[in-house]
C-alpha cells in the first residue's frame, strides 16, 4: 500500500485529490493539510511514501517545504 499525504490550500482540490487516490487500489490517503506551516510536522508524524504538494501556498511556498 502506498501512503499519500495531500497538501493544498484549496479544500475543493484536496477533496477531489483525496477521492481520486482513495478510488485507486494500492493507495491510502494518510493525511491532508491546508496549512503549509503544519506540513513538516505532519510528514514527520505520518511518514508518507508520497506527498502531493501545491507549490503556491500562503505562508510558505511548496519549494520551501521541499527544501525542509
PLY file of the C-alpha trace (Angstrom):
ply
format ascii 1.0
element vertex 68
property float x
property float y
property float z
element edge 67
property int vertex1
property int vertex2
end_header
0.00 0.00 0.00
1.36 3.42 -0.98
0.64 6.06 1.65
-0.11 9.55 0.35
-0.14 12.96 2.05
-2.10 15.65 0.20
-1.18 19.32 0.68
-3.20 22.16 -0.86
-4.73 25.35 0.48
-7.92 24.85 -1.54
-10.35 22.45 0.22
-12.15 21.57 -3.04
-8.87 20.48 -4.65
-7.94 18.46 -1.55
-11.30 16.71 -1.54
-11.02 15.88 -5.25
-7.49 14.53 -4.92
-8.49 12.52 -1.88
-11.44 10.97 -3.72
-9.21 10.20 -6.72
-6.50 8.43 -4.70
-8.90 6.57 -2.44
-10.68 5.18 -5.51
-7.41 3.64 -6.75
-6.35 0.26 -5.49
-2.98 0.30 -3.74
-3.18 3.90 -2.43
-4.12 5.13 1.01
-4.50 8.82 1.85
-2.95 9.06 5.32
-3.32 12.81 5.73
-4.46 16.11 4.28
-3.04 19.55 5.10
-4.21 23.02 4.10
-1.59 24.89 6.16
1.95 24.86 4.77
3.39 25.60 8.20
2.00 22.29 9.54
3.32 20.08 6.76
6.81 19.39 8.15
5.39 18.09 11.44
2.74 16.05 9.64
5.38 14.42 7.42
7.48 13.53 10.48
4.46 12.03 12.21
2.88 10.14 9.28
5.97 9.28 7.19
4.04 9.04 3.89
5.52 7.34 0.83
4.33 10.16 -1.46
3.47 13.84 -0.92
1.25 15.62 -3.43
2.09 19.27 -2.80
0.70 22.57 -4.08
3.73 24.71 -4.94
1.96 28.05 -4.45
0.61 28.20 -0.91
0.26 31.10 1.52
2.72 31.24 4.41
5.38 29.08 2.79
5.86 28.04 -0.80
5.88 24.41 -1.81
9.51 24.77 -2.88
10.47 25.91 0.63
8.61 22.92 2.04
10.53 20.55 -0.25
13.82 22.02 0.97
12.83 21.36 4.57
0 1
1 2
2 3
3 4
4 5
5 6
6 7
7 8
8 9
9 10
10 11
11 12
12 13
13 14
14 15
15 16
16 17
17 18
18 19
19 20
20 21
21 22
22 23
23 24
24 25
25 26
26 27
27 28
28 29
29 30
30 31
31 32
32 33
33 34
34 35
35 36
36 37
37 38
38 39
39 40
40 41
41 42
42 43
43 44
44 45
45 46
46 47
47 48
48 49
49 50
50 51
51 52
52 53
53 54
54 55
55 56
56 57
57 58
58 59
59 60
60 61
61 62
62 63
63 64
64 65
65 66
66 67
